[in-house]
Structures are given as structure tokens and as C-alpha cells.
């Protein structure tokens, strides 16, 4: 399940995006 894990991470990030877009944007930029 590498693909499944990645899908789960993407869903988690999208959920967090709706919750706190500022912090996630910062997190994505530092990646």
C-alpha cells in the first residue's frame, strides 16, 4: 500500500487545509 498511504495523506492534508489553511500553506511551502 504505498499508493493507499499517499491517498490517505492527501485526504488528511485536504481536511487540514479546510481547518487551518494558513498553517498548511506554510507547511507545504517548506516541503
N, CA, C and O of each residue as an XYZ file, in Angstrom:
124
protein
N       0.640     -1.189      0.000
C       0.000      0.000      0.000
C       0.699      1.298      0.000
O       0.348      2.163      0.802
N       1.673      1.506     -0.846
C       2.265      2.851     -0.912
C       1.243      3.842     -1.474
O       1.106      4.957     -0.971
N       0.525      3.421     -2.527
C      -0.473      4.297     -3.136
C      -1.583      4.633     -2.148
O      -2.031      5.777     -2.075
N      -2.025      3.633     -1.389
C      -3.095      3.864     -0.414
C      -2.630      4.844      0.649
O      -3.371      5.751      1.030
N      -1.404      4.665      1.130
C      -0.879      5.573      2.154
C      -0.838      6.999      1.645
O      -1.184      7.935      2.366
N      -0.413      7.164      0.402
C      -0.319      8.512     -0.170
C      -1.711      9.126     -0.278
O      -1.887     10.314     -0.007
N      -2.698      8.329     -0.671
C      -4.067      8.823     -0.794
C      -4.591      9.277      0.566
O      -5.264     10.303      0.671
N      -4.275      8.502      1.606
C      -4.733      8.861      2.949
C      -4.091     10.165      3.398
O      -4.747     11.012      4.004
N      -2.803     10.324      3.098
C      -2.100     11.555      3.478
C      -2.720     12.740      2.752
O      -2.899     13.807      3.340
N      -3.049     12.556      1.472
C      -3.648     13.658      0.706
C      -4.991     14.055      1.303
O      -5.298     15.242      1.412
N      -5.791     13.064      1.689
C      -7.101     13.370      2.277
C      -6.927     14.099      3.602
O      -7.683     15.017      3.919
N      -5.921     13.682      4.377
C      -5.668     14.328      5.664
C      -5.267     15.784      5.447
O      -5.749     16.678      6.142
N      -4.388     16.013      4.483
C      -3.936     17.379      4.193
C      -5.110     18.236      3.736
O      -5.227     19.397      4.129
N      -5.983     17.660      2.902
C      -7.130     18.452      2.431
C      -8.056     18.817      3.588
O      -8.593     19.924      3.633
N      -8.239     17.884      4.522
C      -9.087     18.155      5.686
C      -8.469     19.271      6.522
O      -9.168     20.166      6.998
N      -7.140     19.205      6.696
C      -6.451     20.234      7.479
C      -6.493     21.570      6.747
O      -6.585     22.625      7.375
N      -6.425     21.524      5.425
C      -6.481     22.751      4.622
C      -7.759     23.516      4.942
O      -7.735     24.732      5.131
N      -8.874     22.795      5.000
C     -10.150     23.456      5.290
C     -10.151     24.012      6.711
O     -10.768     25.040      6.986
N      -9.448     23.315      7.612
C      -9.452     23.716      9.018
C      -8.527     24.914      9.266
O      -8.902     25.872      9.942
N      -7.332     24.844      8.716
C      -6.352     25.901      9.000
C      -5.473     26.093      7.773
O      -4.357     25.578      7.707
N      -5.986     26.837      6.809
C      -5.305     26.981      5.518
C      -3.956     27.682      5.657
O      -3.027     27.374      4.910
N      -3.832     28.605      6.584
C      -2.576     29.335      6.746
C      -1.429     28.421      7.138
O      -0.362     28.469      6.525
N      -1.632     27.591      8.147
C      -0.562     26.708      8.619
C      -0.184     25.676      7.567
O       0.999     25.388      7.385
N      -1.153     25.125      6.882
C      -0.861     24.100      5.882
C      -0.119     24.707      4.694
O       0.775     24.073      4.134
N      -0.477     25.915      4.311
C       0.222     26.577      3.206
C       1.683     26.749      3.566
O       2.567     26.511      2.743
N       1.935     27.163      4.793
C       3.306     27.340      5.267
C       4.032     25.995      5.245
O       5.189     25.909      4.835
N       3.342     24.958      5.688
C       3.929     23.613      5.736
C       4.256     23.120      4.328
O       5.315     22.533      4.104
N       3.358     23.357      3.389
C       3.588     22.906      2.014
C       4.757     23.665      1.400
O       5.539     23.091      0.641
N       4.882     24.939      1.718
C       5.968     25.752      1.170
C       7.326     25.287      1.679
O       8.300     25.308      0.927
N       7.411     24.872      2.928
C       8.702     24.475      3.493
C       9.100     23.078      3.029
O      10.244     22.669      3.223
N       8.156     22.329      2.409
C       8.491     20.976      1.963
C       9.451     21.087      0.809
O       9.879     20.071      0.262
